[in-house]
Amino acid sequence: MVDVRSGIGEALPPPEVEDVELYHPHSWWTRYVFSQDAKIIAIQYGTTAIAIGMVALALSWLIRLQLGFPGTFELIDAERYYQFITMHGMIMVIYLLTALFLGGFGNYLIPLMVGARDMVFPYANMLSYWIYLLAVLVLAASFFTPGGPTGAGWTLYPPQAVLSGTPGGRDWGIIMMLSSLIIFIIGFTMGGLNYVVTVLQGRARGMTLMRLPLTVWGIFTATVMALLAFPALFVACVMMLFDRLLGTSFFMPAIVEMGEQLQHGGGSPILFQHLFWFFGHPEVYIVALPAFGIVSDLISTHARKNIFGYRMMVWAIVVIGGLSFIVWAHHMYVSGMNPYFGFFFATTTLIIAVPTAIKVYNWVLTLWRGNIHLTLPMLFALAFIVTFVNGGLTGLFLGNVVVDVPLSDTMFVVAHFHMVMGVAPIMVIFGAIYHWYPKITGRMLNEAMGQIHFWISFIGAYAIFFPMHYLGLIGVPRRYHELGEASFVSTSIAELNAFISVMALLVGAAQILFLFNLVWSLRHGREAGGNPWRATTLEWQTPETPPAHGNWGKELPVVYRWAYDYSVPGAPEDFIPQNQPTPGRLSHEAAS
Amino acid sequence: MSVVLFFLAAIAAIVVWWLAGQRLTSRPWLEIGHLHDRRGPARIPPAKIGLGVFLAVVGALFSLSVSAYFMRMASSDWGALPLPGLLWFNTGILAAGSITLQWARAEAGRQHDEAARTGLLAALASGLAFLVGQLFAWRALSGAGYFLAENPANSFFYLLTGMHGLHILGGLIVLGRVTAHAAQAPIDSRTRLSIELCAIYWHFMLIVWVVLFALFAGWASGVIDFCRQLLT
């Protein structure tokens, strides 16, 4: 459906997209608070996600204090411990990672990178943020309800999640949690529609799909997946709310609680697991695909080299997105399912390793003989590759039924998913913030503080999670408040746990330095200019930095080339922006 | 979970068909200059694509619920529930609303503003009538002793009809706004588009309702059994 016209001097084809009429804010409130500008919404999403993420970080400290020094802190009793791990997991996975990648980076980067003035439905976009904020507030409010937040574990498995033995099960905790998730999904759907339709319909002239930066491909595919996967969580939450509040038996089997026969009967807890993981597995890639996309752009820009195998990268993103919907039951190997199902899901799980490995090879090949600048975004991108490979390899262990069964519910699993969907995406988030902060604020983040932040976070993350694999192999179970006296628990395990905890405290403290840097550099950072990284993609070519409302001034950009024209032989500079028709800027200006 | 997998396969087929037209095998690094990117013969308005994506989400929601229905149905405590005859009447009303909206859309296209307004009002009325009818069906059932928590079949009936009703309610709010808008000013291209989108939404919700109705009446399980026999 595309004509390639090689002649640069030919008349421009007529615009496909009429320039849009933007909503123009009239007051401070509609400009900065109830803003319909995707950039402001992105910053709102980002700050909210980071704020609630800091709560989750503090919770992880408390978890580690208990695990490293059991019995020392009276505050952390078993009930609280379960509440902490539950809220830590849920906040990190959904309210931080999903919201920051799609709501934060999606909102900021999609319109700028595809050359649009804004999202196509700005009003729904604004609502999306405010509904997300409501979800966060409901979640945070559950800390202050009688009985506290739910302690059911982030997977919220019934029947325990709604029973009195679990913190918050018979109180408000689980109700608030489920409501908050339902609200989140409604808000996300509004935003998600925007991201998808903007990529489909809002692209600038000449911006074909195969000229999109991989960041946009990653966020786009992840959004499509999220739109199809979140309904599973939605249905599961609604049904569990019914079970908890209205006495239905969707998930609740006949059960005796405290010597009393409950009125439930016949329900299937496995049904919940199917629904939860039908969302839960795609969720891993909903977080990972934007990270894949962003890291591709970071590596290409900071190694001054075009991305190796662009087409393959795009195909891999799409294939991973598709495959991730048929692997969910690998989280349920120990649920007593038919072994043939286990075999099927193990196979699909291992097949996903193929496109994923292609991406890793392509990143490495992009670096190979590149002009690598060890800037902060590049350091974080490199850290991501290493960490992702590490986490991915243990994923191959756990994907096999026979290996998974003994490792199930041990610290090995905790170490695996923290590496692959905790540390690795967070590294990309940091890299992306260091990379795009100059565009968002007009100033660079402080380099020295950034270096300290990077090295502590990177080495610290390994000091935390490498030993954790070992603990898991020995058989230390996850979700245990205290190990107590068991024959396999040697004193060295306690020492290792204490070491991990100290490291966790240190890494957490480094994040406070990072937050300080974010605030400090707003005022005192070095002036960045419009394109400090000398990057090709459209967001760096805006007439103003930070981009004004409407992004592009009078004229929408026209795209003449793909996003990775770095170090093109014969070009006067080592990058050619996407909206530049000829290699040399000067000759272009002379021609026009 | 096979129902949702079939649904996703359909979505995947659409995605693959669309991607096939996007030159995914081109070599973007060699193509410098104007690339004329035709996004379909006549440009589809963003709102229409947005609705399409939204309907895919709604479809996923209902097919997941139906999957859950079948999985839960397999347990021994399942006791089917007698469908009130009123549901046939409600189905007719919903279908009538769908037809009226289609008619209003055609009339709006022919610039017959008055007829289009009549159609919109009729559709609005039939949508409301459907919701009221559903409430009466609920009352009839609970009056006969079929309460929500009594049996999983009852729970699913109330849950699914409730979810469907909420979607109709949301549609009615939008339809009400469109009707008010159409009543105030001559129908322009924007309102025409809104009427079209409402019509598409109504058709979709009608299909969802027919599937749910078939499910409650037990016909769907016959189809599933037949498919299972084919597969095994």
Contacts between the chains, C-beta under 8 A, distances in Angstrom:
chain1	res1	chain2	res2	distance
A	1	B	21	5.2
A	1	B	22	7.5
A	1	B	23	7.4
A	1	B	37	7.5
A	1	B	38	4.7
A	1	B	39	7.9
A	2	B	23	5.5
A	2	B	26	7.7
A	2	B	35	5.7
A	2	B	36	6.2
A	2	B	37	5.4
A	2	B	38	6.8
A	3	B	35	7.6
A	3	B	36	4.4
A	4	B	31	5.4
A	4	B	33	7.3
A	4	B	35	6.0
A	5	B	33	5.8
A	5	B	34	4.6
A	5	B	35	7.5
A	5	B	36	6.6
A	6	B	32	7.6
A	6	B	33	5.1
A	7	B	33	6.7
A	7	B	34	7.8
A	8	B	32	7.8
A	8	B	33	5.4
A	8	B	34	8.0
A	10	B	33	7.9
A	10	B	34	6.5
A	12	B	34	6.6
A	13	B	34	5.9
A	13	B	36	4.8
A	16	B	37	6.7
A	16	B	38	7.5
A	16	B	39	6.2
A	16	B	43	6.7
A	120	B	46	4.4
A	120	B	50	7.1
A	121	B	46	7.5
A	121	B	47	7.8
A	121	B	50	6.4
A	189	B	54	7.5
A	189	B	57	5.8
A	192	B	57	7.9
A	193	B	50	5.2
A	193	B	53	5.5
A	193	B	54	5.9
A	193	B	57	8.0
A	196	B	53	5.3
A	197	B	46	5.2
A	197	B	49	5.2
A	197	B	50	4.7
A	197	B	53	6.5
A	200	B	39	7.6
A	200	B	46	7.8
A	200	B	49	5.7
A	201	B	39	7.0
A	201	B	44	7.7
A	201	B	46	4.4
A	201	B	49	6.0
A	202	B	46	7.4
A	203	B	37	7.4
A	205	B	37	7.8
A	206	B	34	6.1
A	206	B	35	5.3
A	206	B	37	6.9
A	207	B	37	7.2
A	208	B	22	7.5
A	208	B	23	7.0
A	208	B	26	7.9
A	208	B	28	7.5
A	208	B	35	5.1
A	208	B	37	4.5
A	209	B	22	4.6
A	209	B	23	7.6
A	209	B	24	7.4
A	210	B	22	7.3
A	210	B	23	6.1
A	210	B	24	6.7
A	210	B	26	5.2
A	210	B	28	4.5
A	211	B	28	5.4
A	211	B	35	7.2
A	224	B	15	7.7
A	227	B	53	6.7
A	227	B	56	7.0
A	227	B	57	5.0
A	227	B	60	7.6
A	228	B	8	6.7
A	228	B	11	6.8
A	228	B	56	7.0
A	228	B	57	7.1
A	228	B	60	4.9
A	231	B	57	6.2
A	231	B	60	4.4
A	231	B	61	4.0
A	231	B	64	5.6
A	232	B	4	7.8
A	232	B	60	7.7
A	232	B	64	5.2
A	234	B	61	6.4
A	235	B	61	6.5
A	235	B	64	4.9
A	235	B	65	5.4
A	235	B	68	6.4
A	238	B	159	7.2
A	238	B	163	7.8
A	239	B	68	7.1
A	239	B	159	7.1
A	242	B	148	7.7
A	242	B	155	6.6
A	242	B	159	6.5
A	246	B	148	5.7
A	246	B	149	5.9
A	247	B	148	7.8
A	247	B	149	4.0
A	248	B	148	6.1
A	248	B	149	4.9
A	248	B	152	7.5
A	248	B	155	4.1
A	248	B	159	8.0
A	249	B	77	7.7
A	249	B	149	7.3
A	249	B	152	6.0
A	249	B	155	7.1
A	250	B	68	7.4
A	250	B	72	6.5
A	250	B	152	6.9
A	250	B	155	6.3
A	263	B	149	7.2
A	265	B	77	6.0
A	266	B	75	5.0
A	266	B	76	7.0
A	266	B	77	3.5
A	266	B	78	7.8
A	266	B	152	6.4
A	267	B	72	7.4
A	267	B	75	7.8
A	267	B	152	7.2
A	268	B	71	6.6
A	268	B	72	6.0
A	268	B	75	6.4
A	271	B	68	5.9
A	271	B	71	5.1
A	271	B	72	6.1
A	274	B	1	5.7
A	274	B	71	7.1
A	275	B	64	6.7
A	275	B	68	6.5
A	278	B	1	6.7
A	278	B	4	7.1
A	278	B	64	7.2
A	306	B	29	6.5
A	310	B	28	6.4
A	310	B	29	6.9
A	311	B	24	7.0
A	311	B	25	6.9
A	311	B	26	7.9
A	311	B	27	7.4
A	311	B	28	7.8
A	314	B	24	6.6
A	315	B	24	6.9
A	318	B	19	7.0
A	322	B	12	6.1
A	325	B	8	5.8
A	326	B	5	7.4
A	558	B	34	8.0
A	559	B	35	7.7
A	560	B	32	6.1
A	560	B	33	5.9
A	560	B	34	7.1
A	561	B	28	7.9
A	561	B	31	7.8
A	561	B	32	4.9
A	562	B	28	3.9
A	562	B	29	5.8
A	562	B	31	7.6
A	564	B	29	7.1
A	565	B	29	7.8
A	581	B	33	7.1
